[in-house]
């Protein structure tokens, strides 16, 4: 029963993740080289960076770590961490962003660097999604996630190959398909990362493995609009208010009521992205007495009022230039 509840909560969180746009380019360097650590000027705030090693090998330095990457590897940067990718030693520094055509793109650009046949090919870019807007979940993720799909029978390798095929075979026309395939890759990598986290730590995964917090989170996630208070949540979680508060503070660095408030605001942002819902209706669903209080709380979380947020994700500002 406990394993089923953990799986349900994880599935619920992953189901809520939506991609609002993506951008990718193909980078084919030769010889010895390394990239600049400066973030690309076009990188949207909150976007997840990625590299897919389509051919050859290279190295990656990020956050004090050195990784050797090979064909079929996928690397995600949930927080857009500064990093350097390269091959060999002492190579010229290249900034692929400076070699790209101006936005918007109607096809996947190809950037070559160096002379000769390097045999290396990287698909690089950003995925704009809402996964990091819910901080209890975001704080669980590391600075970099590295997945190897080569060897064996990893079905994710087929998705990676299909992304590369779409980029090659249907320039421009294949961009919507690449976005959907990128969403699959993102969700699967996040799922694998969460499932492989060791027990006994802190964060969202550790919280859903705790029987007390798991019962409370199941209530919050299944009935977010209910007028919960701390006493009700504690009683339905079969513990005292003090114990529930202590467990939340220890594993999630927040309180049950703040978690509920944050989850409601996260759901409100999701509704604004995908539907024509009134601000007053969202305020009621989020448990606020009026639009003004809801708008202030929403702006603190998202950096802008609900109306501005709705316009931002109305479709015109998507990363994908299709």
NUGU-928478 format. One line per 4 residues: their letters; for each residue z, x, y of N, C-alpha, C. Coordinates in nm, 3 decimals. Atoms other than C-alpha are relative to their C-alpha. Layout:
REM residues N
a) Z:X:Y:Z:X:Y:Z:X:Y; ...
REM end
This chain:
REM residues 322
xxxx) 0.000:0.083:-0.121:0.000:0.000:0.000:0.000:0.087:0.126; -0.007:-0.087:-0.117:0.093:0.279:0.242:-0.133:0.069:0.024; 0.129:-0.068:-0.016:-0.235:0.465:0.176:-0.104:-0.096:0.056; 0.095:0.099:-0.051:-0.429:0.144:0.241:0.023:-0.025:0.149
xxxx) -0.029:0.022:-0.142:-0.249:0.094:0.574:-0.047:0.119:0.085; 0.048:-0.119:-0.071:-0.323:0.453:0.679:-0.152:-0.006:0.014; 0.145:0.010:-0.003:-0.689:0.403:0.586:-0.047:-0.108:0.097; 0.037:0.109:-0.090:-0.701:0.074:0.777:0.013:0.043:0.146
xxxx) -0.019:-0.045:-0.138:-0.559:0.229:1.094:-0.104:0.103:0.040; 0.102:-0.101:-0.029:-0.796:0.525:1.071:-0.136:-0.066:0.018; 0.128:0.071:-0.011:-1.093:0.293:1.013:-0.008:-0.078:0.131; -0.003:0.075:-0.125:-0.986:0.079:1.309:-0.029:0.091:0.118
xxxx) 0.021:-0.093:-0.112:-0.974:0.381:1.539:-0.145:0.049:0.004; 0.138:-0.049:0.004:-1.310:0.517:1.423:-0.100:-0.110:0.035; 0.089:0.113:-0.031:-1.467:0.171:1.450:-0.011:-0.021:0.150; -0.001:0.023:-0.144:-1.372:0.163:1.817:-0.077:0.107:0.078
xxxx) 0.069:-0.107:-0.069:-1.553:0.488:1.898:-0.146:-0.038:0.023; 0.138:0.034:-0.035:-1.881:0.425:2.078:-0.063:0.113:0.080; 0.076:-0.097:-0.078:-2.147:0.661:2.208:-0.076:-0.074:0.109; 0.071:0.063:-0.111:-2.277:0.569:2.552:-0.121:0.082:0.042
xxxx) 0.118:-0.080:-0.031:-2.535:0.846:2.565:0.010:0.137:-0.065; 0.000:-0.135:0.053:-2.637:1.186:2.436:-0.116:0.078:0.061; 0.101:-0.091:-0.053:-2.839:1.484:2.549:-0.007:0.119:-0.094; 0.011:-0.116:0.085:-2.976:1.762:2.334:-0.127:0.078:0.034
xxxx) 0.117:-0.085:-0.017:-3.212:2.056:2.362:-0.002:0.099:-0.115; 0.017:-0.095:0.109:-3.348:2.307:2.112:-0.005:0.141:0.059; -0.011:-0.136:-0.051:-3.258:2.673:2.169:-0.044:0.097:-0.109; 0.056:-0.093:0.098:-3.462:2.944:1.991:0.004:0.143:0.057
xxxx) -0.012:-0.136:-0.053:-3.334:3.293:2.083:-0.044:0.104:-0.103; 0.039:-0.111:0.087:-3.459:3.624:1.942:0.072:0.127:0.044; -0.065:-0.127:-0.032:-3.305:3.972:1.925:0.150:-0.016:0.016; -0.142:0.007:-0.032:-2.952:4.043:2.044:0.019:-0.077:0.130
xxxx) -0.019:0.085:-0.116:-2.819:3.790:2.293:0.140:-0.062:-0.006; -0.121:0.081:-0.004:-2.518:3.593:2.402:-0.010:-0.093:0.120; 0.007:0.098:-0.107:-2.473:3.285:2.615:0.112:0.022:0.100; -0.104:0.001:-0.100:-2.276:3.249:2.931:0.107:-0.101:-0.039
xxxx) -0.110:0.093:0.030:-1.935:3.082:2.900:0.011:-0.111:0.103; -0.007:0.102:-0.105:-1.996:2.876:3.213:-0.049:-0.134:-0.053; 0.046:0.132:0.045:-2.020:2.501:3.142:-0.129:-0.040:0.071; 0.126:0.046:-0.059:-2.359:2.343:3.202:0.026:-0.093:0.118
xxxx) -0.020:0.080:-0.120:-2.395:2.181:3.541:-0.020:-0.149:-0.026; 0.029:0.141:0.028:-2.522:1.858:3.385:0.098:-0.061:-0.099; -0.095:0.053:0.098:-2.231:1.820:3.141:0.085:-0.110:0.062; -0.082:0.108:-0.054:-2.069:1.480:3.202:0.148:0.022:-0.032
xxxx) -0.143:-0.010:0.022:-1.694:1.465:3.235:0.039:-0.077:-0.126; -0.046:0.066:0.122:-1.535:1.388:2.900:-0.097:0.003:-0.116; 0.098:-0.003:0.108:-1.849:1.451:2.695:0.038:0.106:-0.104; -0.027:-0.091:0.111:-1.815:1.619:2.355:-0.120:0.093:-0.017
xxxx) 0.108:-0.096:0.021:-2.022:1.938:2.329:-0.021:0.026:-0.148; 0.027:-0.030:0.141:-2.192:2.036:2.004:-0.109:0.104:-0.014; 0.108:-0.087:0.044:-2.407:2.297:1.833:-0.028:-0.033:-0.146; 0.044:0.013:0.139:-2.606:2.234:1.515:-0.087:0.121:-0.030
xxxx) 0.077:-0.118:0.036:-2.733:2.551:1.349:-0.113:-0.045:-0.094; 0.114:0.051:0.077:-3.079:2.441:1.234:-0.065:0.109:-0.084; 0.059:-0.112:0.075:-3.197:2.787:1.121:0.067:0.129:0.043; -0.057:-0.130:-0.030:-3.060:3.140:1.100:0.151:-0.004:0.008
xxxx) -0.145:-0.011:-0.014:-2.708:3.245:1.192:0.034:0.056:0.136; -0.048:-0.053:-0.126:-2.502:3.342:1.495:0.152:0.003:-0.004; -0.146:0.002:-0.006:-2.142:3.391:1.604:0.045:-0.083:0.120; -0.058:0.084:-0.105:-1.912:3.185:1.823:0.139:0.051:0.033
xxxx) -0.132:-0.035:-0.048:-1.614:3.294:2.031:0.053:-0.114:0.086; -0.057:0.112:-0.075:-1.387:3.014:2.155:0.152:0.001:-0.018; -0.146:0.016:0.003:-1.021:2.988:2.245:0.069:0.107:-0.085; -0.060:-0.110:0.075:-0.939:3.329:2.096:-0.042:0.010:-0.144
xxxx) 0.048:-0.002:0.138:-1.121:3.254:1.770:-0.142:0.055:-0.006; 0.136:-0.048:0.025:-1.432:3.424:1.628:-0.048:-0.066:-0.128; 0.056:0.069:0.115:-1.648:3.217:1.394:-0.141:0.050:-0.028; 0.137:-0.031:0.042:-1.957:3.317:1.197:-0.066:-0.130:-0.044
xxxx) 0.069:0.126:0.027:-2.202:3.028:1.189:-0.130:0.026:-0.074; 0.124:-0.013:0.078:-2.489:2.975:0.946:-0.073:-0.133:0.000; 0.084:0.120:0.004:-2.766:2.724:0.886:0.076:-0.116:-0.064; -0.068:0.119:0.049:-2.628:2.374:0.837:0.138:-0.021:0.060
xxxx) -0.132:0.015:-0.063:-2.308:2.435:1.035:-0.010:-0.090:0.123; -0.011:0.083:-0.120:-2.200:2.187:1.302:0.133:0.034:0.067; -0.121:-0.030:-0.076:-1.951:2.273:1.575:0.014:-0.102:0.112; -0.030:0.094:-0.107:-1.790:2.016:1.804:0.106:0.058:0.093
xxxx) -0.098:-0.041:-0.100:-1.598:2.083:2.125:0.052:-0.128:0.067; -0.046:0.129:-0.052:-1.396:1.763:2.185:0.036:0.000:0.148; -0.043:-0.006:-0.139:-1.270:1.884:2.523:-0.090:0.089:0.085; 0.095:-0.081:-0.077:-1.575:2.082:2.634:0.048:0.141:0.025
xxxx) -0.058:-0.133:-0.019:-1.398:2.415:2.583:-0.108:0.104:0.030; 0.092:-0.111:-0.029:-1.567:2.720:2.734:-0.012:0.088:-0.123; 0.023:-0.080:0.120:-1.723:2.931:2.459:-0.125:0.085:0.019; 0.117:-0.088:-0.003:-1.980:3.201:2.394:-0.062:0.001:-0.139
xxxx) 0.077:-0.009:0.124:-2.250:3.193:2.124:-0.093:0.119:0.012; 0.089:-0.115:-0.009:-2.453:3.501:2.036:-0.039:0.055:-0.136; 0.043:-0.071:0.121:-2.613:3.733:1.783:-0.004:0.149:0.032; -0.003:-0.143:-0.023:-2.573:4.107:1.741:0.109:0.039:0.098
xxxx) -0.101:-0.051:-0.092:-2.376:4.317:1.988:-0.067:0.056:0.125; 0.050:-0.055:-0.125:-2.434:4.403:2.352:-0.130:-0.059:0.047; 0.125:0.063:-0.041:-2.721:4.160:2.395:0.005:-0.055:0.141; 0.010:0.057:-0.134:-2.842:4.016:2.723:0.069:-0.137:0.005
xxxx) -0.065:0.130:-0.020:-2.648:3.720:2.863:-0.105:-0.099:0.049; 0.096:0.103:-0.037:-2.856:3.403:2.881:0.074:-0.131:0.023; -0.054:0.133:-0.028:-2.769:3.066:3.032:-0.112:-0.101:-0.026; 0.110:0.093:0.032:-2.994:2.810:2.855:-0.016:-0.111:0.103
xxxx) 0.009:0.111:-0.096:-2.907:2.547:3.117:-0.093:0.033:0.116; 0.086:-0.040:-0.111:-3.094:2.749:3.381:-0.148:0.000:-0.040; 0.138:-0.002:0.048:-3.407:2.749:3.164:-0.053:-0.139:-0.034; 0.038:0.136:0.036:-3.412:2.374:3.106:-0.072:-0.069:0.116
xxxx) 0.064:0.078:-0.107:-3.636:2.132:3.299:0.102:-0.093:0.064; -0.094:0.092:-0.066:-3.467:1.901:3.550:0.008:-0.133:-0.074; -0.019:0.133:0.057:-3.323:1.573:3.426:-0.070:-0.104:0.086; -0.018:0.039:0.141:-3.414:1.314:3.312:-0.107:0.059:-0.091
xxxx) 0.094:-0.050:0.099:-3.583:1.431:2.993:-0.061:-0.116:-0.077; 0.064:0.102:0.083:-3.839:1.218:2.812:-0.031:0.054:-0.140; 0.015:-0.061:0.131:-3.836:1.454:2.514:0.112:0.103:-0.015; -0.101:-0.104:0.022:-3.610:1.718:2.360:-0.056:0.134:0.041
xxxx) 0.057:-0.127:-0.048:-3.673:2.039:2.556:0.021:0.114:-0.101; -0.008:-0.120:0.083:-3.737:2.367:2.375:0.016:0.121:0.093; -0.027:-0.119:-0.080:-3.587:2.684:2.526:-0.010:0.123:-0.089; 0.015:-0.126:0.074:-3.703:3.024:2.396:0.058:0.113:0.084
xxxx) -0.053:-0.116:-0.069:-3.535:3.352:2.480:-0.022:0.124:-0.085; 0.024:-0.123:0.072:-3.620:3.708:2.387:-0.142:0.007:-0.053; 0.134:-0.019:0.054:-3.931:3.848:2.224:0.006:0.012:-0.152; 0.007:-0.009:0.145:-4.043:3.834:1.863:0.050:-0.127:-0.065
xxxx) -0.044:0.115:0.078:-3.947:3.592:1.589:0.146:0.020:-0.039; -0.142:-0.019:0.026:-3.571:3.560:1.590:0.048:-0.071:-0.125; -0.043:0.074:0.118:-3.549:3.308:1.308:0.125:-0.083:0.022; -0.119:0.078:-0.031:-3.262:3.135:1.485:-0.039:-0.123:0.080
xxxx) 0.030:0.125:-0.069:-3.265:2.779:1.603:0.127:-0.084:0.008; -0.119:0.080:-0.022:-2.982:2.578:1.754:-0.038:-0.128:0.073; 0.009:0.125:-0.074:-2.971:2.215:1.857:0.131:-0.016:0.075; -0.120:-0.001:-0.083:-2.728:2.201:2.147:0.001:-0.122:0.091
xxxx) -0.006:0.112:-0.094:-2.604:1.926:2.372:0.137:-0.060:0.014; -0.123:0.072:-0.027:-2.344:1.668:2.459:-0.011:-0.143:-0.050; -0.009:0.140:0.040:-2.234:1.332:2.327:0.106:-0.065:0.087; -0.095:0.070:-0.086:-2.072:1.096:2.574:0.057:-0.119:-0.077
xxxx) -0.062:0.107:0.078:-1.823:0.875:2.392:0.139:-0.029:0.055; -0.130:0.043:-0.051:-1.494:0.695:2.448:0.116:0.049:-0.085; -0.104:-0.041:0.095:-1.301:0.875:2.172:0.120:0.065:0.068; -0.108:-0.076:-0.062:-1.097:1.087:2.412:0.073:-0.079:0.108
xxxx) -0.064:0.081:-0.104:-1.002:0.803:2.648:0.138:-0.049:-0.044; -0.130:0.042:0.051:-0.711:0.706:2.422:0.079:0.125:-0.036; -0.064:-0.131:0.009:-0.477:1.001:2.465:0.079:0.024:-0.128; -0.069:-0.028:0.126:-0.255:0.954:2.156:-0.094:0.046:-0.111
xxxx) 0.099:-0.044:0.099:-0.570:0.992:1.946:-0.058:0.135:0.040; 0.063:-0.124:-0.047:-0.726:1.267:2.160:0.090:0.121:-0.022; -0.093:-0.112:0.013:-0.413:1.483:2.145:0.011:0.051:-0.143; -0.001:-0.044:0.139:-0.453:1.501:1.767:-0.108:0.103:-0.027
xxxx) 0.117:-0.083:0.029:-0.784:1.685:1.791:0.017:0.142:0.049; -0.006:-0.140:-0.045:-0.821:2.063:1.815:-0.106:0.028:0.106; 0.097:-0.040:-0.102:-1.021:2.253:2.076:-0.141:0.012:-0.056; 0.130:-0.017:0.064:-1.303:2.318:1.829:0.008:-0.048:-0.144
xxxx) 0.009:0.047:0.139:-1.407:2.155:1.500:-0.126:0.060:-0.061; 0.112:-0.068:0.066:-1.629:2.352:1.261:-0.017:-0.058:-0.140; 0.032:0.058:0.130:-1.797:2.184:0.963:-0.123:0.071:-0.056; 0.116:-0.059:0.067:-2.030:2.353:0.714:-0.057:-0.103:-0.097
xxxx) 0.064:0.099:0.086:-2.281:2.122:0.544:-0.091:0.063:-0.104; 0.092:-0.066:0.094:-2.478:2.384:0.348:0.066:0.013:-0.137; -0.051:-0.015:0.135:-2.445:2.412:-0.028:0.055:-0.131:-0.054; -0.052:0.121:0.061:-2.336:2.147:-0.273:-0.085:-0.122:0.029
xxxx) 0.073:0.126:-0.020:-2.430:1.784:-0.217:0.060:-0.079:0.116; -0.059:0.065:-0.117:-2.286:1.707:0.125:-0.105:-0.091:0.065; 0.097:0.094:-0.055:-2.461:1.392:0.249:-0.021:0.022:0.150; 0.016:-0.026:-0.142:-2.400:1.504:0.606:-0.114:0.098:0.026
xxxx) 0.112:-0.093:-0.015:-2.656:1.781:0.549:-0.132:-0.075:0.015; 0.122:0.081:-0.011:-2.923:1.512:0.505:-0.014:-0.060:0.140; 0.004:0.055:-0.135:-2.829:1.355:0.839:-0.040:0.109:0.100; 0.034:-0.111:-0.090:-2.846:1.695:1.011:-0.149:0.032:-0.011
xxxx) 0.144:-0.027:0.018:-3.192:1.758:0.861:-0.084:-0.109:0.064; 0.076:0.109:-0.059:-3.307:1.415:0.976:0.000:0.009:0.153; -0.004:-0.021:-0.145:-3.191:1.487:1.332:-0.104:0.103:0.041; 0.096:-0.106:-0.030:-3.396:1.807:1.331:-0.143:-0.052:-0.018
xxxx) 0.133:0.057:0.024:-3.695:1.618:1.185:-0.041:-0.091:0.116; 0.032:0.090:-0.111:-3.676:1.353:1.460:-0.034:0.079:0.125; 0.028:-0.084:-0.117:-3.666:1.623:1.727:-0.139:0.060:-0.010; 0.129:-0.067:0.019:-3.974:1.793:1.578:-0.117:-0.098:-0.007
xxxx) 0.113:0.086:0.034:-4.184:1.500:1.462:-0.035:-0.100:0.107; 0.027:0.107:-0.096:-4.146:1.246:1.740:0.065:0.032:0.134; -0.060:-0.033:-0.130:-4.073:1.409:2.074:0.003:-0.122:0.092; -0.013:0.116:-0.088:-3.944:1.145:2.312:0.026:-0.127:-0.077
xxxx) -0.014:0.125:0.074:-3.996:0.854:2.073:0.118:0.003:-0.094; -0.110:-0.011:0.095:-3.731:0.987:1.837:0.136:0.011:0.063; -0.128:-0.022:-0.065:-3.458:1.023:2.099:0.103:-0.110:-0.028; -0.100:0.101:0.036:-3.290:0.682:2.032:0.052:0.017:-0.142
xxxx) -0.043:-0.023:0.138:-3.282:0.764:1.660:0.096:0.119:-0.006; -0.088:-0.117:-0.004:-3.129:1.105:1.734:0.138:-0.040:0.051; -0.129:0.045:-0.053:-2.857:0.931:1.936:0.081:-0.071:-0.107; -0.072:0.072:0.105:-2.770:0.699:1.648:0.046:0.095:-0.111
xxxx) -0.039:-0.097:0.102:-2.772:0.986:1.398:0.112:0.090:0.049; -0.108:-0.081:-0.058:-2.555:1.192:1.633:0.133:-0.074:-0.008; -0.122:0.081:0.011:-2.306:0.905:1.632:0.058:0.008:-0.140; -0.047:-0.011:0.139:-2.288:0.919:1.252:0.065:0.136:-0.024
xxxx) -0.055:-0.134:0.017:-2.234:1.295:1.259:0.136:0.012:0.068; -0.125:-0.007:-0.074:-1.963:1.265:1.524:0.112:-0.072:-0.075; -0.103:0.078:0.068:-1.773:0.992:1.338:0.043:0.065:-0.131; -0.033:-0.061:0.129:-1.792:1.169:1.003:0.080:0.128:0.020
xxxx) -0.075:-0.124:-0.024:-1.674:1.501:1.147:0.141:-0.031:0.047; -0.133:0.039:-0.043:-1.385:1.331:1.323:0.083:-0.051:-0.119; -0.071:0.052:0.117:-1.293:1.148:1.001:0.048:0.114:-0.089; -0.037:-0.112:0.087:-1.296:1.470:0.798:0.112:0.083:0.064
xxxx) -0.102:-0.080:-0.068:-1.092:1.653:1.061:0.136:-0.069:-0.008; -0.126:0.072:0.004:-0.827:1.381:1.068:0.060:-0.002:-0.140; -0.049:0.008:0.137:-0.803:1.357:0.690:0.050:0.134:-0.053; -0.042:-0.129:0.052:-0.758:1.729:0.643:0.119:0.059:0.075
xxxx) -0.117:-0.050:-0.071:-0.472:1.766:0.891:0.120:0.001:-0.094; -0.113:-0.009:0.092:-0.162:1.884:0.702:0.112:-0.095:0.039; -0.114:0.087:-0.031:0.141:1.652:0.674:0.112:0.078:0.067; -0.117:-0.064:-0.060:0.458:1.720:0.866:-0.018:0.043:0.142
xxxx) 0.022:-0.040:-0.137:0.301:1.782:1.204:0.033:-0.112:0.097; -0.017:0.105:-0.101:0.289:1.571:1.519:-0.137:-0.051:0.038; 0.127:0.057:-0.042:0.023:1.351:1.671:-0.028:-0.131:-0.071; 0.033:0.134:0.047:-0.158:1.031:1.583:-0.006:-0.009:-0.152
xxxx) 0.009:0.003:0.146:-0.232:1.118:1.219:0.138:0.009:-0.063; -0.137:-0.008:0.051:0.128:1.222:1.157:0.074:-0.132:0.022; -0.066:0.127:-0.030:0.239:0.897:1.321:-0.039:-0.109:-0.099; 0.041:0.106:0.092:0.031:0.673:1.095:0.047:0.028:-0.143
xxxx) -0.055:-0.032:0.130:0.174:0.857:0.795:0.151:-0.025:-0.008; -0.143:0.034:-0.005:0.529:0.777:0.908:0.015:-0.150:-0.025; -0.005:0.143:0.035:0.628:0.442:0.747:0.048:-0.089:0.113; -0.051:0.083:-0.109:0.821:0.317:1.050:-0.106:-0.018:0.109
xxxx) 0.101:0.010:-0.107:0.559:0.400:1.313:-0.124:-0.071:-0.052; 0.119:0.065:0.054:0.281:0.288:1.080:0.013:-0.153:0.006; -0.018:0.145:-0.009:0.431:-0.062:1.062:-0.015:-0.048:0.144; 0.010:0.039:-0.141:0.461:-0.073:1.440:-0.144:0.007:0.050
xxxx) 0.140:-0.013:-0.045:0.107:0.053:1.499:-0.088:-0.108:-0.061; 0.078:0.108:0.063:-0.030:-0.202:1.252:0.015:-0.129:0.079; -0.023:0.119:-0.082:0.129:-0.477:1.461:-0.077:0.008:0.131; 0.065:-0.018:-0.131:-0.003:-0.336:1.789:-0.151:-0.008:-0.013
xxxx) 0.145:-0.004:0.014:-0.356:-0.275:1.661:-0.057:-0.133:-0.048; 0.051:0.128:0.051:-0.387:-0.610:1.483:0.018:-0.114:0.100; -0.025:0.106:-0.098:-0.243:-0.821:1.768:0.029:0.061:0.138; -0.027:-0.070:-0.127:-0.285:-0.623:2.092:0.032:-0.094:0.116
xxxx) -0.021:0.092:-0.113:-0.283:-0.933:2.318:0.133:-0.075:-0.009; -0.128:0.070:0.014:0.048:-1.066:2.183:0.102:0.057:0.099; -0.098:-0.040:-0.100:0.337:-1.055:2.429:0.117:0.074:-0.067; -0.101:-0.078:0.071:0.526:-0.782:2.243:0.104:0.055:0.099
xxxx) -0.100:-0.078:-0.071:0.855:-0.639:2.364:0.062:0.097:-0.101; -0.054:-0.105:0.086:1.053:-0.346:2.226:0.083:-0.057:-0.113; -0.086:0.058:0.103:1.301:-0.565:2.039:-0.082:-0.061:-0.113; 0.086:0.060:0.102:1.027:-0.758:1.860:-0.069:0.105:-0.086
xxxx) 0.067:-0.106:0.075:0.840:-0.443:1.763:0.097:0.069:-0.094; -0.100:-0.066:0.084:1.159:-0.284:1.631:0.039:-0.089:-0.117; -0.040:0.092:0.107:1.261:-0.593:1.434:-0.109:-0.011:-0.106; 0.110:0.010:0.096:0.916:-0.624:1.274:-0.030:0.133:-0.069
xxxx) 0.015:-0.131:0.063:0.921:-0.251:1.197:0.121:0.036:-0.086; -0.120:-0.013:0.085:1.261:-0.294:1.021:0.089:0.117:0.041; -0.090:-0.105:-0.050:1.447:-0.043:1.243:0.059:-0.048:0.133; -0.057:0.030:-0.130:1.660:-0.044:1.555:-0.094:0.045:0.111
xxxx) 0.082:-0.043:-0.114:1.509:-0.004:1.901:0.013:0.150:0.024; -0.023:-0.143:-0.024:1.668:0.339:1.932:-0.078:0.086:-0.099; 0.073:-0.077:0.102:1.516:0.462:1.604:-0.150:-0.004:0.028; 0.144:0.013:-0.029:1.172:0.329:1.697:-0.039:0.087:0.119
xxxx) 0.027:-0.083:-0.118:1.187:0.495:2.038:0.003:0.148:-0.036; -0.012:-0.141:0.037:1.300:0.823:1.883:-0.118:0.046:-0.081; 0.115:-0.037:0.084:1.019:0.825:1.623:-0.125:0.014:0.086; 0.118:-0.007:-0.087:0.754:0.754:1.886:0.005:0.124:0.089
xxxx) -0.012:-0.116:-0.088:0.890:1.020:2.121:-0.025:0.130:-0.077; 0.013:-0.122:0.078:0.900:1.279:1.842:-0.143:0.026:-0.045; 0.133:-0.019:0.059:0.556:1.220:1.690:-0.115:-0.023:0.097; 0.109:0.035:-0.090:0.353:1.076:1.977:0.027:0.033:0.147
xxxx) -0.038:-0.035:-0.138:0.538:1.191:2.291:-0.022:-0.116:0.095; 0.012:0.119:-0.083:0.533:0.835:2.422:0.097:-0.104:-0.054; -0.086:0.110:0.046:0.716:0.504:2.382:-0.088:-0.109:-0.062; 0.081:0.109:0.058:0.607:0.197:2.180:-0.068:-0.087:0.106
xxxx) 0.058:0.087:-0.103:0.552:-0.009:2.496:-0.110:0.071:0.077; 0.106:-0.075:-0.068:0.354:0.266:2.668:-0.122:0.014:-0.090; 0.113:-0.006:0.094:0.143:0.308:2.354:-0.076:-0.132:0.003; 0.063:0.132:-0.005:0.077:-0.068:2.358:-0.081:-0.016:0.128
xxxx) 0.069:0.012:-0.129:-0.015:-0.055:2.727:-0.128:0.085:0.002; 0.117:-0.089:0.003:-0.248:0.241:2.674:-0.108:-0.055:-0.091; 0.098:0.057:0.093:-0.416:0.071:2.376:-0.071:-0.120:0.063; 0.062:0.114:-0.067:-0.475:-0.245:2.578:-0.100:0.046:0.105
xxxx) 0.092:-0.052:-0.101:-0.633:-0.044:2.860:-0.123:0.062:-0.063; 0.113:-0.057:0.075:-0.850:0.138:2.608:-0.094:-0.112:-0.045; 0.082:0.114:0.042:-0.969:-0.197:2.468:-0.069:-0.065:0.119; 0.062:0.057:-0.120:-1.033:-0.323:2.822:-0.122:0.083:0.041
xxxx) 0.114:-0.086:-0.033:-1.256:-0.022:2.888:-0.115:-0.024:-0.097; 0.104:0.027:0.099:-1.442:-0.094:2.564:-0.074:-0.130:0.032; 0.061:0.129:-0.034:-1.500:-0.454:2.671:-0.088:0.013:0.124; 0.080:-0.019:-0.120:-1.627:-0.343:3.012:-0.130:0.072:-0.032
xxxx) 0.121:-0.073:0.038:-1.874:-0.107:2.846:-0.103:-0.092:-0.065; 0.092:0.071:0.090:-2.021:-0.367:2.613:-0.023:-0.147:0.034; 0.019:0.141:-0.024:-1.992:-0.712:2.766:0.027:-0.043:0.143; -0.018:0.057:-0.133:-1.989:-0.934:3.073:0.128:-0.084:-0.001
xxxx) -0.130:0.066:0.002:-1.619:-1.018:3.087:0.062:0.011:0.139; -0.058:0.000:-0.134:-1.428:-1.110:3.402:0.123:0.091:0.005; -0.115:-0.087:-0.019:-1.165:-0.877:3.543:0.129:-0.078:-0.021; -0.120:0.082:0.017:-0.913:-1.163:3.550:0.030:-0.024:-0.147
xxxx) -0.020:0.020:0.144:-0.967:-1.228:3.180:0.054:0.127:-0.066; -0.048:-0.126:0.054:-0.918:-0.860:3.100:0.145:0.025:0.039; -0.137:-0.020:-0.046:-0.599:-0.853:3.307:0.098:-0.077:-0.088; -0.086:0.082:0.087:-0.451:-1.135:3.098:0.009:0.062:-0.139
xxxx) 0.000:-0.061:0.133:-0.556:-0.970:2.770:0.083:0.128:-0.004; -0.073:-0.126:-0.006:-0.399:-0.643:2.882:0.148:-0.019:0.036; -0.141:0.028:-0.023:-0.068:-0.816:2.962:0.045:0.018:0.143; -0.036:-0.016:-0.140:-0.078:-0.788:3.342:0.006:-0.135:0.071
xxxx) -0.021:0.127:-0.067:0.035:-1.059:3.581:-0.115:-0.036:0.094; 0.111:0.028:-0.090:-0.269:-1.026:3.806:-0.104:0.110:-0.002; 0.110:-0.096:-0.002:-0.598:-0.848:3.870:0.038:0.130:0.071; -0.032:-0.119:-0.079:-0.452:-0.609:4.128:0.081:0.101:-0.082
xxxx) -0.084:-0.090:0.081:-0.185:-0.468:3.894:-0.082:0.062:-0.113; 0.086:-0.051:0.108:-0.438:-0.437:3.613:-0.096:0.105:0.054; 0.098:-0.094:-0.058:-0.693:-0.265:3.840:0.066:0.133:0.032; -0.069:-0.126:-0.031:-0.435:-0.009:3.954:0.029:0.080:-0.127
xxxx) -0.029:-0.069:0.127:-0.329:0.071:3.597:-0.127:0.054:-0.063; 0.127:-0.042:0.058:-0.691:0.090:3.482:-0.054:0.123:0.074; 0.051:-0.112:-0.080:-0.786:0.323:3.768:0.078:0.128:-0.029; -0.079:-0.118:0.032:-0.499:0.557:3.681:-0.046:0.063:-0.131
xxxx) 0.044:-0.050:0.130:-0.632:0.587:3.326:-0.143:0.050:0.001; 0.143:-0.029:0.007:-1.007:0.595:3.388:-0.054:0.073:0.123; 0.044:-0.071:-0.119:-1.025:0.746:3.736:-0.081:-0.084:0.096; 0.073:0.090:-0.089:-1.196:0.443:3.890:0.039:-0.144:-0.033
xxxx) -0.034:0.140:0.024:-1.143:0.065:3.926:-0.090:-0.061:-0.108; 0.079:0.063:0.107:-1.271:-0.174:3.653:-0.144:-0.030:0.041; 0.135:0.033:-0.042:-1.571:-0.287:3.859:-0.091:0.120:0.006; 0.078:-0.124:-0.005:-1.688:0.068:3.921:-0.029:0.051:-0.140
xxxx) 0.016:-0.044:0.139:-1.635:0.152:3.555:-0.111:-0.081:-0.067; 0.104:0.086:0.059:-1.853:-0.145:3.452:-0.139:0.044:0.045; 0.130:-0.043:-0.052:-2.137:-0.031:3.678:-0.042:0.134:-0.059; 0.031:-0.133:0.054:-2.114:0.325:3.544:-0.061:-0.010:-0.138
xxxx) 0.049:0.012:0.138:-2.179:0.206:3.189:-0.091:-0.122:-0.018; 0.091:0.113:0.010:-2.424:-0.071:3.270:-0.132:0.036:-0.067; 0.122:-0.041:0.068:-2.704:0.136:3.114:-0.081:0.102:0.077; 0.084:-0.088:-0.082:-2.857:0.320:3.406:0.046:0.146:-0.005
xxxx) -0.054:-0.133:-0.008:-2.629:0.622:3.377:0.011:0.069:-0.134; -0.011:-0.063:0.130:-2.671:0.702:3.012:-0.058:0.140:0.001; 0.050:-0.137:0.008:-2.723:1.064:2.921:-0.142:0.003:-0.052; 0.131:-0.003:0.063:-3.022:0.986:2.707:-0.105:-0.045:0.101
xx) 0.105:0.033:-0.098:-3.333:0.987:2.921:-0.114:-0.068:-0.071; 0.104:0.068:0.074:-3.529:0.739:2.717:-0.039:-0.129:0.067
REM end
